Amino acid sequence: MNRRQALTAGASLALAMVPRRNAAAGSATQDTSGRASVVGTWRLLSIATIRPNGEEVTDWAGPKPTGILIYAADGYMSVQVARDPPARWSYSAPEQAPVAERARAFDRYYGYFGRFAIDLARGVVTHFVEGSLQPNEVGLTYERQVRLEGNRLFLTGTPFTFDGEQRFNRLLWQRVKTV
């Protein structure tokens, strides 16, 4: 697998979303169905890719990835995910780091922001990407199954094909307590 394939697979494995263009992304700010239930900051507990035999694979994000998911009351969201182990640079200034170290850092981090809509009756949250570490995602719409259990948020991606298998991703988030 070359670097580009690994990066694309990594993003897919980390986020497990099915992209589609959405001309009516403005509707995200009007959908308040269930929004209050997810508003807040969520800390990533785990990312698992589920294979057809039920095996959980953590090869892209590693055993203990870190991340933050923020859903704001105004309908905006942001997600940041860092792989385990995180990238380290041999230089203190990014512009001094060798290209290979910069590429490794890029491969080990992922994030985007935009607006969101949630429909708890359908069990779906939709993200409308407005900016991303991966520029080709700008303008895409990502939809995931969502389930709330107390202070935990489960997001399950739509099945995708990887290495000839149908897989899906499951991300587990825990609400950050307010101070």
Helices and strands as residue ranges (DSSP letters): H 3-15, E 18-21, G 25-29, H 35-38, E 40-50, E 56-57, E 66-71, E 76-82, G 94-96, H 99-107, E 109-119, E 124-132, G 135-137, E 140-149, E 152-156, E 160-162, E 165-175
